[in-house]
Amino acid sequence: MSDLSSIEKVKLGKIFEMEGGYVLDFSNITFQEFIIENTNIDISDGKYDYASGSKANRLKAFWAQEANYIVGKLISALLEYWQTKRLINHIEISQSEQALFDDCSTIPERLKQDSIVENIDAIQPYSNDKEFSVLAKSIRENIQNNEPEVALDRLHTYMVKYTKKLCDKHGISYDKNKPLHSLFGEYVNYLRQNRFIESQMTEKILKHSTKILDDFNHVRNHQSLAHDNPILNYHESVLIFNNVSSAIKFIEAIEAEQLEVDEQDEVQAEWGEISF
């Protein structure tokens, strides 16, 4: 659910003219189409039935149930619609209306700082690999468009390439046909053997991630767009994304710490060589 404050809701209700159950000049059909176009969500779904079921009440239900990022995205679109309609129809925007618009425009900017995937920033290009850049960009765009289920196959591909890069970096040998969970298991063993993991609980969590990635192979092959499949539902796709991106974020933190230690060791070695 979003964390819109009561004051923010009052301001948005005013600019979107929600008194009497309306939202701007939308009809039921155009309102439904507008929200689908901007969020890929059908506002006519029964989950948004609230009070009278009017457009305003459905929008309030949307605010209450959807994540910050999605709510922010819709608010941005509605504000742009409000402004565009006035420009097209040559309706002068009063000073007080402009002040309200400017005030409301800060709301979606705050909300959109959140994402349906908590650690989506962990999915980044790796080194200068062009394929990594394309994969990362495509995945992040699907998340921004609230389409995690569409990107599951590419997330799997990304994880395979990412884990192979980690193995290559640390000299971990593997067969090119080794499945994702086995590759990741080899990397986890490397972390354990080199004492990069301090607690048994962390080791167990990573081993559990290996099992999750084993199940991810099935999802990729049977519940994603990798093949002609019925794709997995939205909420389970978000759960998979959050688990996978969380694992990547942890690994990146481990790798960064080790890089810092290696650099310090190199500096100390250099000083040792030139000491008198």
Backbone torsions as a table, in degrees:
resi	resn	phi	psi	omega
1	MET	NA	151.2	180.0
2	SER	-78.7	162.7	179.0
3	ASP	-111.3	39.8	173.6
4	LEU	-58.4	133.8	178.2
5	SER	-82.4	165.8	179.5
6	SER	-61.4	-39.1	180.0
7	ILE	-65.6	-42.2	178.7
8	GLU	-62.0	-40.2	179.2
9	LYS	-64.7	-37.3	178.2
10	VAL	-63.9	-45.3	-180.0
11	LYS	-63.0	-43.9	179.9
12	LEU	-67.0	-38.4	177.1
13	GLY	-60.8	-36.2	179.7
14	LYS	-69.4	-48.9	-175.0
15	ILE	-73.3	-28.0	178.8
16	PHE	-91.8	7.3	173.5
17	GLU	52.4	53.8	-173.3
18	MET	-88.4	2.9	176.5
19	GLU	-64.2	138.8	177.9
20	GLY	80.0	8.3	175.8
21	GLY	92.0	0.1	-178.4
22	TYR	-90.2	166.7	168.3
23	VAL	-135.2	106.7	-176.7
24	LEU	49.1	-133.1	-178.0
25	ASP	-108.4	20.8	-178.5
26	PHE	-70.5	141.8	165.5
27	SER	-88.3	174.7	178.5
28	ASN	-59.2	-42.5	-178.0
29	ILE	-68.5	-48.5	-177.4
30	THR	-67.6	-30.5	176.8
31	PHE	-66.4	-45.4	178.5
32	GLN	-61.1	-46.3	-178.6
33	GLU	-64.5	-39.2	-178.9
34	PHE	-63.5	-43.6	-177.5
35	ILE	-71.8	-37.7	175.5
36	ILE	-61.9	-44.1	-178.7
37	GLU	-61.0	-36.8	-173.7
38	ASN	-96.8	-17.2	-178.0
39	THR	-134.5	-8.6	-174.2
40	ASN	62.8	26.4	178.5
41	ILE	-119.2	136.1	179.8
42	ASP	-91.4	108.5	-176.9
43	ILE	-68.4	-13.5	178.5
44	SER	-81.9	-5.1	177.9
45	ASP	-56.9	144.3	-177.5
46	GLY	-59.4	-23.1	-179.3
47	LYS	-65.6	-17.6	179.8
48	TYR	-100.0	9.1	173.7
49	ASP	-66.9	119.5	-179.9
50	TYR	-147.4	129.5	179.7
51	ALA	53.3	-120.4	-175.2
52	SER	-76.1	-12.9	-177.0
53	GLY	77.6	13.1	178.5
54	SER	-67.7	170.5	178.5
55	LYS	-59.9	-42.7	180.0
56	ALA	-63.0	-43.0	-179.6
57	ASN	-69.2	-34.3	176.1
58	ARG	-66.7	-38.9	177.7
59	LEU	-64.9	-39.3	176.6
60	LYS	-63.1	-39.7	177.7
61	ALA	-65.5	-37.6	176.8
62	PHE	-60.8	-47.0	178.0
63	TRP	-58.9	-38.6	-176.0
64	ALA	-73.3	-30.7	-170.7
65	GLN	-103.0	-27.1	-174.3
66	GLU	-91.9	159.6	-177.6
67	ALA	-70.0	158.9	-178.5
68	ASN	-50.3	-48.4	-174.4
69	TYR	-60.5	-44.8	-178.1
70	ILE	-67.8	-42.3	177.9
71	VAL	-62.2	-43.0	178.8
72	GLY	-62.1	-39.9	179.8
73	LYS	-63.6	-42.5	179.6
74	LEU	-68.1	-41.6	179.3
75	ILE	-60.8	-42.0	177.5
76	SER	-58.3	-44.3	-179.1
77	ALA	-65.2	-40.8	-180.0
78	LEU	-67.6	-37.5	177.6
79	LEU	-66.3	-40.2	177.6
80	GLU	-64.7	-39.2	177.8
81	TYR	-62.4	-45.5	179.3
82	TRP	-56.7	-47.7	-177.5
83	GLN	-68.1	-42.8	-178.3
84	THR	-64.0	-42.1	180.0
85	LYS	-61.0	-37.2	179.9
86	ARG	-71.8	-37.6	178.5
87	LEU	-67.8	-45.0	-178.8
88	ILE	-64.3	-40.4	-177.4
89	ASN	-90.5	7.6	177.7
90	HIS	55.0	41.3	177.1
91	ILE	-92.5	120.2	-177.8
92	GLU	-67.8	132.8	178.3
93	ILE	-91.3	117.7	-178.3
94	SER	-70.2	167.2	-179.9
95	GLN	-62.8	-39.4	-179.7
96	SER	-70.1	-36.5	177.3
97	GLU	-65.8	-41.3	179.3
98	GLN	-64.3	-39.1	178.8
99	ALA	-63.9	-41.4	178.7
100	LEU	-66.5	-41.7	179.0
101	PHE	-61.1	-47.5	-179.8
102	ASP	-61.2	-40.0	179.2
103	ASP	-65.2	-44.7	-179.1
104	CYS	-67.8	-28.4	-177.8
105	SER	-66.7	-20.5	178.1
106	THR	-76.8	-20.6	-176.0
107	ILE	-66.4	-53.3	179.9
108	PRO	-64.8	-29.9	178.4
109	GLU	-62.1	-38.7	176.9
110	ARG	-68.4	-45.9	-176.7
111	LEU	-64.9	-37.6	-175.2
112	LYS	-75.3	-4.9	173.3
113	GLN	-69.5	-22.1	174.4
114	ASP	-87.3	160.2	178.5
115	SER	-135.0	156.1	176.5
116	ILE	-64.8	-21.1	174.9
117	VAL	-111.9	116.8	-170.4
118	GLU	-59.7	-40.1	-175.8
119	ASN	-113.9	39.5	-178.0
120	ILE	-60.7	-27.2	179.2
121	ASP	-65.3	-16.1	178.6
122	ALA	-71.2	-20.9	-179.8
123	ILE	-87.0	92.4	-175.0
124	GLN	-126.3	160.6	171.9
125	PRO	-58.6	143.9	-178.6
126	TYR	-110.0	116.9	-175.6
127	SER	58.7	-140.6	-177.4
128	ASN	-107.1	22.1	-178.3
129	ASP	-70.9	118.2	-177.6
130	LYS	-62.6	-40.3	-179.0
131	GLU	-63.2	-37.8	176.3
132	PHE	-61.7	-42.2	-179.3
133	SER	-62.2	-44.4	-179.6
134	VAL	-65.3	-44.6	179.8
135	LEU	-61.2	-50.1	-177.4
136	ALA	-60.4	-44.3	-179.5
137	LYS	-63.2	-44.2	-179.0
138	SER	-64.0	-44.1	179.8
139	ILE	-62.2	-46.8	-177.6
140	ARG	-65.3	-35.5	177.8
141	GLU	-64.9	-40.8	177.9
142	ASN	-64.2	-38.0	177.7
143	ILE	-66.6	-43.0	178.1
144	GLN	-62.5	-29.9	178.9
145	ASN	-90.1	9.2	177.9
146	ASN	62.5	41.9	-179.2
147	GLU	-127.8	57.8	-177.5
148	PRO	-62.9	-33.9	-178.2
149	GLU	-65.1	-27.4	-179.2
150	VAL	-74.2	-24.0	-173.5
151	ALA	-100.9	4.8	-175.7
152	LEU	-60.2	-41.2	-178.9
153	ASP	-64.4	-39.5	179.5
154	ARG	-73.4	-31.2	174.5
155	LEU	-62.8	-40.6	177.6
156	HIS	-62.9	-45.7	178.2
157	THR	-60.4	-42.5	178.5
158	TYR	-59.5	-45.0	-178.7
159	MET	-64.8	-37.7	177.4
160	VAL	-62.5	-49.1	-179.8
161	LYS	-64.7	-41.1	-178.9
162	TYR	-62.6	-46.4	-178.0
163	THR	-68.1	-37.1	175.7
164	LYS	-63.6	-39.3	177.5
165	LYS	-62.1	-40.2	177.7
166	LEU	-63.4	-44.0	179.1
167	CYS	-63.3	-43.7	177.8
168	ASP	-60.5	-42.0	-178.3
169	LYS	-60.1	-37.2	-175.0
170	HIS	-105.0	13.2	176.5
171	GLY	67.6	31.0	178.8
172	ILE	-89.9	116.1	-177.7
173	SER	-76.8	149.5	179.0
174	TYR	-158.9	153.2	173.6
175	ASP	-79.2	139.0	-175.2
176	LYS	-62.2	-21.0	179.9
177	ASN	-95.6	7.6	-178.5
178	LYS	-66.1	133.6	-178.7
179	PRO	-70.0	164.5	-174.7
180	LEU	-54.9	-49.3	-174.5
181	HIS	-64.7	-32.4	178.4
182	SER	-70.6	-40.1	176.1
183	LEU	-60.0	-46.8	-178.8
184	PHE	-64.9	-37.9	177.5
185	GLY	-61.1	-38.7	177.6
186	GLU	-62.9	-40.6	179.7
187	TYR	-67.5	-41.1	178.1
188	VAL	-62.1	-39.8	177.2
189	ASN	-62.5	-37.9	177.1
190	TYR	-61.6	-45.0	179.4
191	LEU	-61.5	-42.7	-178.8
192	ARG	-66.6	-46.5	-177.1
193	GLN	-64.8	-30.2	-179.6
194	ASN	-96.7	12.0	174.5
195	ARG	58.9	36.2	174.6
196	PHE	-85.0	-7.4	178.9
197	ILE	-111.8	127.3	-172.8
198	GLU	-96.2	-21.8	-175.8
199	SER	-126.6	150.6	176.2
200	GLN	-65.0	-31.6	-179.5
201	MET	-64.2	-43.2	178.2
202	THR	-61.0	-42.7	178.8
203	GLU	-61.1	-41.7	179.6
204	LYS	-65.9	-38.9	178.5
205	ILE	-63.1	-43.3	179.8
206	LEU	-66.7	-37.7	176.6
207	LYS	-65.9	-35.3	176.0
208	HIS	-66.0	-36.3	176.3
209	SER	-62.6	-34.2	176.5
210	THR	-62.0	-42.1	177.2
211	LYS	-65.0	-39.5	178.2
212	ILE	-60.8	-42.6	179.9
213	LEU	-67.9	-29.4	173.5
214	ASP	-62.4	-45.7	177.6
215	ASP	-67.4	-29.0	178.6
216	PHE	-63.6	-32.1	176.2
217	ASN	-57.2	-42.4	179.8
218	HIS	-66.4	-44.0	180.0
219	VAL	-60.2	-44.7	-179.0
220	ARG	-60.0	-43.0	-174.8
221	ASN	-79.9	-27.7	-171.6
222	HIS	-123.3	-10.6	-176.5
223	GLN	-137.5	28.5	177.4
224	SER	-136.8	178.5	-179.6
225	LEU	-80.9	8.2	175.8
226	ALA	-61.7	-30.0	177.4
227	HIS	-137.4	-178.7	-180.0
228	ASP	-78.7	80.1	-175.0
229	ASN	-121.4	156.7	161.4
230	PRO	-72.9	122.7	-172.6
231	ILE	-80.6	158.1	-178.1
232	LEU	-65.2	153.0	-178.7
233	ASN	-70.3	164.0	-173.4
234	TYR	-57.9	-52.9	-172.0
235	HIS	-67.1	-37.2	176.9
236	GLU	-70.7	-31.4	176.4
237	SER	-65.2	-41.4	176.7
238	VAL	-61.5	-42.3	179.2
239	LEU	-60.4	-43.7	178.5
240	ILE	-63.3	-45.2	179.6
241	PHE	-59.5	-44.0	-178.7
242	ASN	-64.5	-39.6	178.9
243	ASN	-67.0	-45.8	-178.1
244	VAL	-67.6	-45.6	-178.6
245	SER	-67.0	-31.9	176.2
246	SER	-64.6	-40.8	177.7
247	ALA	-64.1	-42.2	178.8
248	ILE	-62.1	-43.5	-178.8
249	LYS	-61.1	-41.2	178.9
250	PHE	-64.7	-44.7	-179.6
251	ILE	-61.8	-42.1	179.0
252	GLU	-61.5	-36.0	177.3
253	ALA	-66.4	-42.5	177.8
254	ILE	-62.4	-45.1	-178.8
255	GLU	-64.5	-39.7	179.7
256	ALA	-65.5	-40.8	178.2
257	GLU	-63.5	-42.8	-179.6
258	GLN	-66.5	-37.3	177.3
259	LEU	-61.9	-41.6	179.3
260	GLU	-63.7	-41.7	178.2
261	VAL	-63.5	-44.1	-179.8
262	ASP	-61.6	-41.8	179.9
263	GLU	-65.6	-39.1	177.6
264	GLN	-65.1	-39.2	178.2
265	ASP	-64.0	-39.2	179.4
266	GLU	-64.7	-42.1	179.5
267	VAL	-63.5	-44.4	179.5
268	GLN	-63.6	-38.3	178.5
269	ALA	-64.9	-40.4	179.1
270	GLU	-65.3	-40.9	178.0
271	TRP	-66.0	-35.0	178.3
272	GLY	-64.4	-35.4	-178.7
273	GLU	-71.7	-28.7	-176.8
274	ILE	-102.6	2.3	-179.8
275	SER	-71.5	151.3	-177.7
276	PHE	-94.4	NA	NA
